[in-house]
């Protein structure tokens, strides 16, 4: 079976490996402890990365000698590949000193942009294209925002992008406040390059959002941060979410030089200094790519969490204040609620992507982008567009999604779990991983080279294959995902209970056993989904629905779809059609 699986995968995907577009247009969320059913804090992120590096890497804790320097590497997810620094989209980093899984023999070693002083001890964390979560439960999300200024790194002026900032924070911090202060200091001292960015960051007690943009002066950088009130839910979708900056507000932090820079460069908005500075309109033109590319997702996530607010999906423009910074959910949220949001294509709304002629005969929600579609990280409202597709939360070019969970009643270090779904969340399964060495199938995730032992390729195959007969296959896929996710939750709960006393006295032994069991669970599910692909192929072979007792069941096309075709003009008579 493995040989068949390998060969059919290679043929199936040979034509799909097109050059990268670097959209990196993600959706990120926070559920505060007071907004969750069990007091957990959640930070989530979809990495919509256009076939970039999909590997989930464990960076171990480490002691460093006095005088050590920490290399600061560039990030291809910011503005594209940086050949001068051997910095590419895949692999994202070649530096075994960061992690043994970043060794990548055969690839040129990444060249640092610069160095900063190292601290005596750094914490362990999970890493993706951005930092994910560390051993003490400091959690990050991310989304890219359109900013008025976008630039490239320049050693001596600008060496940090949000991805490296989140990693340094995970290495050195245990609380969200400390992480924000550290990130802010690094931006102001060493400079920030790339795109606008939103980073949700949370610990067991607090949740914050830090947003950043390159400075128009070319050095330093601009940043602001705002606390998410406990009991509320936050979402960002490629547009800055922080608005009025009010000096003295205890729930905000910002760069020491912020007001001086924006006034000196003339970008302050509004110009009237008697009014609060609007962060969004000061550093950005509004939302990403095209109208409603960002705002529709914010509306949808808020509407799913708090339908009683009756928020309108229609607003005046991209700088609207119609959607609050965060909302109180109608009912407290759990892990399943967050998964549901990430798997959404506006089903049941007027924007339902499973409906209409573009969805094809089997309700496929994917709308592939072409050269005529809007692109880029700034949606310029003055540009007239020929057309555009609705942009859902579950996007066809999603590389992975994680939902970090910090559980309040679990013993450290068993209280931190990252639920990760590789490929598109609607057609994948969320698997729990500990902050420990990740299973090999989750490390091997090169989208440029098929690997039959790669978890990403396993879920990617199923996601791509589902497009053939989506309305049928998605029911099978989501039924299987639900079963595996429920069993995984039982595994986590059983391990947390069984290892509690060990964790109190011997945390290292507890996390080793915890991660070993979770990795075995993840590997088992991956192998099972490899077999699942064969089951799907058998069941839907040659356009039929097949079972062992009844083969070749004809289902054809719906009447709604047939009316869009030339079916009625087909050969039903010997006379020539008019």
Phi, psi and omega per residue, in radians:
X1 nan -0.717 -3.112
X2 -1.040 -0.707 3.131
X3 -1.101 -0.784 3.122
X4 -1.091 -0.761 -3.126
X5 -1.055 -0.766 -3.112
X6 -1.108 -0.829 -3.060
X7 -1.204 -0.684 -3.115
X8 -1.249 -0.560 3.085
X9 -1.117 -0.797 -3.084
X10 -1.042 -0.791 3.133
X11 -1.186 -0.726 -3.027
X12 -1.103 -0.590 -3.020
X13 -1.872 0.018 -3.060
X14 -1.012 -0.620 -3.076
X15 -1.541 -0.049 -3.030
X16 -1.651 -0.101 -3.018
X17 -1.535 1.256 -3.124
X18 -1.477 2.886 3.104
X19 -1.032 2.642 -3.081
X20 -1.348 2.639 -3.123
X21 -1.869 -0.267 3.138
X22 0.994 0.799 3.077
X23 -1.223 -0.834 3.100
X24 0.758 0.824 -3.073
X25 -1.816 1.725 -2.904
X26 -1.888 2.938 3.037
X27 -2.134 2.315 -3.031
X28 -2.379 2.571 -2.974
X29 -2.497 2.751 2.964
X30 -2.309 2.317 2.904
X31 -1.999 1.969 -3.114
X32 -1.247 2.850 -3.067
X33 -1.052 -0.613 3.133
X34 -1.328 -0.156 3.132
X35 -1.785 -0.017 -3.108
X36 -1.862 2.738 -3.036
X37 -1.166 -0.563 -3.065
X38 -2.018 0.186 -3.126
X39 1.474 0.076 3.064
X40 -1.195 2.606 2.926
X41 -1.785 2.370 3.141
X42 -2.131 2.399 2.934
X43 -2.270 2.216 -3.021
X44 -2.251 2.772 -3.069
X45 -2.788 2.310 2.966
X46 -1.820 2.165 3.140
X47 -1.636 1.635 -3.086
X48 -1.565 1.437 -2.769
X49 -1.953 0.202 3.053
X50 0.929 0.967 3.066
X51 1.033 0.722 2.986
X52 -1.519 -2.834 -3.108
X53 -1.236 2.121 -3.081
X54 -1.798 0.179 -3.040
X55 -1.346 2.530 3.046
X56 -1.871 2.011 -2.955
X57 -1.985 2.384 3.031
X58 -1.615 2.165 3.058
X59 -1.817 1.966 -3.042
X60 -1.282 2.745 2.993
X61 -1.142 2.667 -3.063
X62 -2.735 2.514 2.987
X63 -1.641 2.492 -3.070
X64 -2.147 2.506 3.133
X65 -1.236 2.745 3.103
X66 -1.031 2.341 -3.141
X67 1.514 0.026 -3.126
X68 -1.152 2.674 3.099
X69 -2.020 2.494 3.092
X70 -1.757 2.088 3.105
X71 -1.188 2.454 3.059
X72 -1.913 1.982 -3.077
X73 -1.691 2.705 3.067
X74 -1.287 3.054 -3.104
X75 -2.404 2.017 3.129
X76 -1.159 -0.366 3.134
X77 -1.293 -0.135 3.110
X78 -1.341 -1.126 -3.077
X79 -2.292 0.088 -3.104
X80 2.026 -3.133 -3.075
X81 -1.081 2.562 3.091
X82 -2.146 1.411 -3.043
X83 -0.989 -0.574 -3.136
X84 -1.007 -0.594 -3.098
X85 -1.847 0.258 -3.121
X86 0.900 0.739 -3.079
X87 -1.982 2.006 -3.032
X88 -2.304 2.913 -3.126
X89 -1.191 -0.485 3.138
X90 -2.660 2.143 -0.170
X91 -1.234 2.666 -3.043
X92 -1.217 -0.414 -3.110
X93 -2.705 2.432 3.017
X94 -2.172 1.636 -3.077
X95 -2.851 1.699 -3.074
X96 -1.179 -0.293 3.107
X97 -1.226 -0.403 3.063
X98 -1.345 -0.826 3.125
X99 -2.829 2.486 3.064
X100 -0.974 -0.527 -3.137
X101 -1.315 -0.101 3.033
X102 -1.723 0.250 -3.130
X103 -1.179 -0.891 3.100
X104 0.848 1.190 3.094
X105 -0.967 2.447 3.138
X106 1.657 -0.214 3.097
X107 -1.828 2.571 3.105
X108 -1.157 2.457 -3.115
X109 -1.152 2.383 3.117
X110 -1.112 2.476 -3.133
X111 -1.798 2.115 -3.123
X112 -1.105 2.570 2.996
X113 -1.218 -0.627 -3.121
X114 -3.031 -3.009 3.128
X115 -2.310 2.660 2.992
X116 -2.205 2.778 3.110
X117 -1.030 2.397 3.113
X118 -1.538 2.675 3.073
X119 -1.627 2.831 -3.080
X120 -1.082 -0.559 -3.092
X121 -2.481 2.361 3.066
X122 -2.043 2.563 -3.084
X123 -1.467 2.773 3.071
X124 -1.386 2.590 3.111
X125 -2.764 2.853 2.998
X126 -1.642 2.440 -3.059
X127 -2.240 2.474 2.984
X128 -2.270 -2.491 3.036
X129 -1.188 -0.289 2.967
X130 -2.384 2.828 3.079
X131 -1.097 2.558 -3.022
X132 -1.923 -1.180 -3.064
X133 -2.811 2.520 3.100
X134 -1.858 3.091 -3.006
X135 -1.121 -0.356 3.140
X136 -1.707 0.145 3.046
X137 1.485 0.275 2.958
X138 -1.329 2.185 -2.952
X139 -2.176 2.439 3.108
X140 -2.127 2.626 2.870
X141 -2.147 -2.993 -3.134
X142 -2.942 2.539 2.817
X143 -2.639 2.582 3.116
X144 -1.480 2.455 -3.140
X145 -2.146 2.644 3.039
X146 -1.294 2.191 3.126
X147 -2.149 2.695 3.137
X148 -1.152 -0.532 3.132
X149 -2.020 2.208 3.017
X150 -2.291 2.275 -3.081
X151 -2.528 3.034 -3.134
X152 -1.760 2.849 3.116
X153 -1.162 2.641 3.045
X154 -2.586 1.837 -3.131
X155 -0.886 2.369 -3.083
X156 1.636 -0.309 -3.137
X157 -2.211 -0.795 -3.049
X158 -2.559 1.888 -3.108
X159 -2.163 -0.103 -3.075
X160 -1.969 2.342 2.891
X161 -1.984 2.932 -3.048
X162 -1.024 -0.575 -3.105
X163 -1.099 -0.845 3.107
X164 -1.230 -0.571 3.088
X165 -1.075 -0.767 3.136
X166 -1.143 -0.611 -3.141
X167 -1.197 -0.781 3.118
X168 -1.066 -0.702 3.118
X169 -1.113 -0.737 3.116
X170 -1.142 -0.570 3.124
X171 -1.227 -0.488 -2.917
X172 -2.110 -0.211 -2.971
X173 -2.132 2.702 3.047
X174 -2.037 -0.319 -3.115
X175 -2.111 2.718 -3.137
X176 -1.127 -0.707 3.128
X177 -1.071 -0.777 3.119
X178 -1.109 -0.682 3.136
X179 -1.098 -0.747 -3.141
X180 -1.136 -0.773 -3.141
X181 -1.098 -0.726 3.115
X182 -1.113 -0.845 3.134
X183 -1.022 -0.773 3.129
X184 -1.062 -0.767 3.130
X185 -1.101 -0.726 3.139
X186 -1.125 -0.717 3.111
X187 -1.069 -0.841 -3.061
X188 -1.217 -0.589 -3.074
X189 -1.482 -0.723 -3.012
X190 -1.883 -0.213 3.090
X191 1.578 2.600 -3.081
X192 -2.128 2.397 3.107
X193 -2.233 3.014 3.026
X194 1.791 -2.357 -3.064
X195 -1.876 3.034 2.919
X196 -1.182 2.624 -3.058
X197 -2.536 2.537 2.972
X198 -2.075 2.183 3.096
X199 -2.139 1.812 2.913
X200 -1.184 2.465 3.128
X201 -2.542 2.339 -3.064
X202 -2.567 2.723 2.991
X203 -2.215 -2.815 -3.084
X204 -1.259 -0.339 -3.046
X205 -1.948 -0.595 -3.025
X206 -2.336 2.707 3.036
X207 -2.273 2.335 -3.132
X208 -2.318 2.879 3.015
X209 -2.248 2.157 3.048
X210 -1.936 2.327 3.126
X211 -2.163 2.541 -3.033
X212 -2.512 2.711 3.122
X213 -2.650 2.625 3.072
X214 -1.071 2.596 3.124
X215 -1.434 2.436 3.063
X216 -1.141 -0.210 3.129
X217 -1.514 -0.147 3.048
X218 1.549 -0.213 3.056
X219 -2.223 2.881 -3.103
X220 1.124 -2.545 3.133
X221 3.097 2.898 -3.126
X222 -1.888 2.380 3.105
X223 -2.683 2.620 3.043
X224 -2.468 2.782 3.109
X225 -2.520 2.599 3.136
X226 -2.500 2.437 -3.135
X227 -1.382 2.438 3.023
X228 -1.547 2.094 -3.111
X229 -1.017 2.443 3.104
X230 -1.087 2.437 -3.070
X231 1.648 0.054 -3.090
X232 -2.137 2.905 -3.076
X233 -2.088 2.338 -3.104
X234 -2.125 2.511 3.029
X235 -2.488 2.508 3.017
X236 -2.336 2.548 -3.046
X237 -2.538 1.127 3.070
X238 1.250 0.530 2.983
X239 -2.619 2.396 3.096
X240 -0.937 2.451 -3.071
X241 -1.966 -0.231 3.119
X242 -1.521 2.381 -3.074
X243 -1.988 -1.780 -3.010
X244 -1.234 2.240 3.088
X245 -1.779 2.051 -3.046
X246 -2.035 1.934 3.099
X247 -0.949 2.372 -3.132
X248 1.591 -0.140 3.113
X249 -1.218 2.044 -3.090
X250 -1.189 -0.242 3.139
X251 -1.704 0.249 3.101
X252 -2.328 2.636 2.956
X253 -2.368 2.722 3.113
X254 -2.814 2.925 -3.110
X255 -1.072 2.463 3.129
X256 -1.040 -0.564 -3.086
X257 -1.664 0.079 -2.985
X258 -0.941 -0.982 -3.046
X259 -1.153 -0.662 3.116
X260 -1.102 -0.754 -3.090
X261 -1.171 -0.825 -3.064
X262 -1.196 -0.541 3.099
X263 -1.361 -0.662 3.137
X264 -1.155 -0.612 -3.111
X265 -1.638 -0.044 3.060
X266 1.321 0.345 -3.097
X267 -1.753 -0.037 -3.100
X268 -1.003 2.372 3.093
X269 -2.352 2.215 -0.078
X270 -1.294 2.886 -3.133
X271 -1.200 -0.517 -3.125
X272 -1.171 1.936 -3.083
X273 -1.245 -0.172 3.081
X274 -1.316 -0.299 3.139
X275 -1.760 2.647 3.113
X276 -1.066 2.549 3.062
X277 -1.245 2.245 3.093
X278 -1.591 1.871 -3.096
X279 -0.991 -0.814 -3.090
X280 -0.996 -0.948 -3.046
X281 -1.354 -0.274 3.072
X282 -1.264 -0.739 -3.016
X283 -1.907 -0.038 -3.029
X284 -2.536 2.758 3.026
X285 -1.544 -0.088 -3.119
X286 2.257 -2.415 -3.009
X287 -1.459 3.066 -2.938
X288 -1.516 2.430 2.903
X289 1.195 -1.090 -3.133
X290 -2.798 2.875 -3.116
X291 -0.911 2.342 3.109
X292 1.236 0.073 3.043
X293 -1.030 -0.689 3.139
X294 -1.719 -0.876 -2.979
X295 -1.119 -0.550 -3.136
X296 -1.124 -0.652 3.124
X297 -1.223 -0.668 3.080
X298 -1.083 -0.809 3.097
X299 -1.004 -0.801 -3.052
X300 -1.157 -0.791 -3.130
X301 -1.117 -0.787 3.100
X302 -1.104 -0.672 -3.113
X303 -1.200 -0.598 3.082
X304 -1.239 -0.614 -3.124
X305 -1.427 -0.606 -3.064
X306 -2.429 1.199 -3.114
X307 -1.059 -0.417 -3.116
X308 -1.117 -0.369 3.125
X309 -1.218 -0.351 3.125
X310 0.874 0.830 3.118
X311 -1.166 2.452 3.133
X312 -1.478 2.442 3.051
X313 -1.351 -0.092 -3.076
X314 -1.933 2.265 -3.122
X315 -2.316 3.007 -3.068
X316 -1.288 -0.762 -3.127
X317 -2.823 -3.098 -3.039
X318 -1.264 -0.158 3.100
X319 -1.896 0.441 -3.117
X320 -0.995 2.697 2.997
X321 -1.941 0.357 -3.091
X322 -1.198 -0.448 -3.097
X323 -1.918 2.182 -3.109
X324 -1.194 2.912 3.101
X325 -1.051 -0.724 3.108
X326 -2.647 2.845 -3.112
X327 -2.311 2.739 3.012
X328 -1.568 2.084 -3.127
X329 -1.089 2.607 3.078
X330 -1.083 -0.650 3.064
X331 -2.328 2.588 -3.122
X332 -1.067 2.527 -2.968
X333 -1.731 2.651 3.065
X334 -2.229 -3.081 -3.098
X335 -1.000 -0.731 -3.123
X336 -1.107 -0.634 3.122
X337 -1.095 -0.712 -3.125
X338 -1.204 -0.724 3.080
X339 -1.021 -0.752 -3.132
X340 -1.034 -0.741 3.128
X341 -1.101 -0.748 -3.108
X342 -1.227 -0.314 -3.130
X343 -1.678 0.191 -2.948
X344 -1.495 2.444 3.008
X345 -2.178 0.536 -3.079
X346 1.168 0.480 -3.142
X347 -0.963 2.342 3.090
X348 1.450 0.032 3.099
X349 -1.928 3.094 3.099
X350 -1.196 -0.189 -3.129
X351 -1.826 0.231 -3.047
X352 -0.927 1.988 -3.088
X353 -1.410 -0.075 3.048
X354 -1.534 0.054 -3.122
X355 -2.023 2.797 3.062
X356 1.607 2.964 -3.038
X357 -1.138 -0.568 -3.121
X358 -1.193 -0.328 3.105
X359 -1.377 -0.121 3.128
X360 1.268 -3.071 -3.062
X361 -1.233 -0.258 -3.064
X362 -2.174 0.530 2.951
X363 1.053 0.721 3.125
X364 -1.347 2.198 -3.072
X365 -1.433 -0.102 -3.060
X366 -1.378 2.338 3.088
X367 -2.119 1.735 -3.042
X368 -1.262 2.456 -3.064
X369 -1.542 2.518 3.122
X370 -2.242 -3.071 -3.064
X371 -1.123 -0.358 3.139
X372 -1.539 -0.159 -3.103
X373 -1.354 2.633 3.052
X374 -1.027 2.578 3.134
X375 -2.642 2.999 3.137
X376 1.715 2.988 -3.039
X377 -1.721 0.092 3.076
X378 -2.270 2.097 3.054
X379 -1.533 1.750 -3.094
X380 -1.371 1.977 -3.086
X381 -1.140 -0.241 -3.125
X382 -1.483 -0.192 -3.108
X383 -1.546 2.182 3.119
X384 -1.417 2.212 -3.097
X385 -1.747 2.513 3.078
X386 -1.281 -0.532 3.139
X387 3.088 3.035 3.110
X388 -2.876 2.675 3.062
X389 -1.685 2.654 2.961
X390 -1.096 2.500 -3.118
X391 -1.869 1.882 -3.110
X392 -1.457 3.050 3.074
X393 -1.299 -0.775 3.053
X394 -1.499 1.912 -3.003
X395 -1.971 2.570 -3.041
X396 -1.130 -0.378 3.136
X397 -1.789 0.404 3.022
X398 -1.209 2.302 3.115
X399 -1.560 -0.732 3.084
X400 -2.850 2.796 3.055
X401 -2.280 2.399 2.985
X402 -2.215 2.597 3.020
X403 -2.188 1.772 3.106
X404 -1.352 2.332 -3.138
X405 -2.200 2.191 3.042
X406 -1.938 1.896 -3.004
X407 -1.551 2.269 -3.010
X408 -1.297 -0.487 -3.014
X409 -1.820 0.080 3.126
X410 -1.630 2.576 -3.120
X411 -1.302 2.342 2.997
X412 -1.046 2.425 0.041
X413 -1.687 0.373 -3.117
X414 -1.473 0.013 -3.032
X415 -1.541 -0.045 -3.084
X416 -2.023 2.109 3.106
X417 -2.363 2.390 3.034
X418 -1.951 1.999 3.111
X419 -1.532 2.029 -2.996
X420 -2.118 2.243 3.027
X421 -2.006 2.066 3.100
X422 -1.468 2.519 -3.075
X423 1.274 -2.743 -3.033
X424 -1.308 2.314 -2.997
X425 -1.129 -0.546 -3.100
X426 -1.152 -0.464 -3.082
X427 -2.041 0.424 -3.117
X428 -2.294 -2.997 -3.103
X429 -2.300 2.372 3.087
X430 -1.450 2.193 -3.094
X431 -2.092 2.322 -3.129
X432 -1.388 2.346 3.046
X433 -2.232 2.550 3.066
X434 -1.543 2.906 3.017
X435 -1.404 1.424 -3.076
X436 -2.832 3.121 -3.097
X437 -0.976 2.213 -3.068
X438 -1.443 2.665 -3.140
X439 -1.101 2.552 -3.060
X440 -0.935 -0.680 3.109
X441 -1.068 -0.396 3.112
X442 -1.554 -0.257 3.056
X443 -1.511 -0.661 3.132
X444 -1.420 1.672 -3.043
X445 -2.545 0.907 3.121
X446 -1.572 1.923 -3.114
X447 -1.276 -0.128 3.122
X448 -1.528 -0.223 -3.070
X449 -2.477 2.035 -3.106
X450 -1.104 2.368 3.109
X451 -2.347 1.987 -3.098
X452 -1.133 -0.265 3.138
X453 -1.728 0.133 -3.117
X454 -1.563 2.275 3.092
X455 -1.139 -0.696 -3.129
X456 -1.061 -0.774 3.128
X457 -1.136 -0.592 3.110
X458 -1.075 -0.887 -3.099
X459 -1.293 -0.533 3.093
X460 -1.125 -0.718 3.113
X461 -1.031 -0.797 -3.118
X462 -1.164 -0.721 3.109
X463 -1.067 -0.797 3.135
X464 -1.162 -0.720 -3.101
X465 -1.143 -0.552 -3.115
X466 -1.110 -0.401 -3.133
X467 -1.112 -0.368 -3.116
X468 -1.153 -0.729 -3.103
X469 -2.514 1.080 -2.879
X470 -1.023 -0.855 -3.039
X471 -1.072 -0.429 3.074
X472 -1.508 -0.913 -3.022
X473 -1.167 -0.597 -3.058
X474 -1.081 -0.539 3.099
X475 -1.157 -0.731 3.094
X476 -1.140 -0.759 -3.074
X477 -1.147 -0.832 -3.084
X478 -1.256 -0.503 3.046
X479 -1.139 -0.748 3.124
X480 -1.194 -0.727 3.123
X481 -1.046 -0.766 3.139
X482 -1.052 -0.772 3.138
X483 -1.064 -0.799 -3.113
X484 -1.221 -0.640 3.133
X485 -1.207 -0.673 3.087
X486 -1.144 -0.712 3.113
X487 -1.171 -0.613 3.106
X488 -1.161 -0.663 3.078
X489 -1.095 -0.669 3.091
X490 -1.136 -0.680 3.112
X491 -1.079 -0.819 3.139
X492 -1.060 -0.834 -3.106
X493 -1.115 -0.731 3.141
X494 -1.137 -0.741 3.132
X495 -1.150 -0.733 -3.139
X496 -1.041 -0.718 3.133
X497 -1.240 -0.805 -3.034
X498 -1.197 -0.578 -3.050
X499 -1.709 0.101 -3.038
X500 -1.024 -0.885 -3.096
X501 -1.158 -0.627 3.081
X502 -1.113 -0.714 -3.118
X503 -1.106 -0.556 -3.135
X504 -1.166 -0.596 -3.063
X505 -1.848 -0.586 -3.084
X506 -2.372 1.340 -3.084
X507 -0.986 -0.650 -3.116
X508 -1.100 -0.768 3.123
X509 -1.127 -0.705 -3.117
X510 -1.117 -0.794 -3.097
X511 -1.229 -0.536 3.084
X512 -1.124 -0.804 3.128
X513 -1.191 -0.702 3.130
X514 -1.043 -0.896 -3.094
X515 -1.184 -0.641 3.121
X516 -1.065 -0.779 -3.135
X517 -1.193 -0.699 3.121
X518 -1.176 -0.653 3.105
X519 -1.155 -0.695 3.082
X520 -1.090 -0.689 3.104
X521 -1.107 -0.772 -3.141
X522 -1.127 -0.717 3.132
X523 -1.184 -0.675 3.107
X524 -1.089 -0.784 -3.129
X525 -1.134 -0.709 3.122
X526 -1.050 -0.822 3.123
X527 -1.111 -0.663 3.133
X528 -1.125 -0.654 3.130
X529 -1.302 -0.402 2.983
X530 -1.115 -0.760 3.065
X531 -1.174 -0.591 -3.139
X532 -1.085 -0.651 3.073
X533 -1.013 -0.760 3.129
X534 -1.108 -0.679 3.106
X535 -1.094 -0.748 3.101
X536 -1.108 -0.740 -3.125
X537 -1.079 -0.730 3.107
X538 -1.143 -0.814 -3.029
X539 -1.132 -0.603 -3.055
X540 -1.981 0.408 -3.099
X541 -1.092 2.349 3.059
X542 1.000 0.542 3.053
X543 1.405 -0.059 3.095
X544 -1.579 3.062 2.844
X545 -1.943 2.188 -2.996
X546 -2.141 2.527 2.968
X547 -2.455 2.862 -3.061
X548 -1.073 -0.475 -3.120
X549 -1.755 -0.133 3.127
X550 -2.669 1.765 -3.105
X551 -1.583 2.819 2.966
X552 0.927 0.870 3.043
X553 -1.375 2.143 -3.069
X554 -1.467 2.146 3.103
X555 -2.011 -0.487 3.039
X556 1.013 -2.531 -3.073
X557 -2.054 2.686 3.122
X558 -1.282 2.797 3.093
X559 -1.108 -0.614 3.118
X560 -1.079 -0.671 -3.132
X561 -1.341 -0.663 -3.104
X562 -1.024 -0.505 -3.113
X563 -1.210 -0.313 3.095
X564 -1.499 -0.135 -3.027
X565 -1.855 -3.127 3.073
X566 -1.664 0.468 -3.108
X567 -0.965 -0.780 -3.086
X568 -1.243 -0.292 3.104
X569 -1.675 0.221 -3.121
X570 -1.283 3.141 -3.032
X571 -1.321 1.314 3.093
X572 -1.720 -0.116 -3.133
X573 -2.632 2.869 3.105
X574 -1.449 -0.117 3.137
X575 -1.397 2.598 3.116
X576 -1.233 2.332 3.100
X577 -1.171 2.473 3.116
X578 -1.397 nan nan
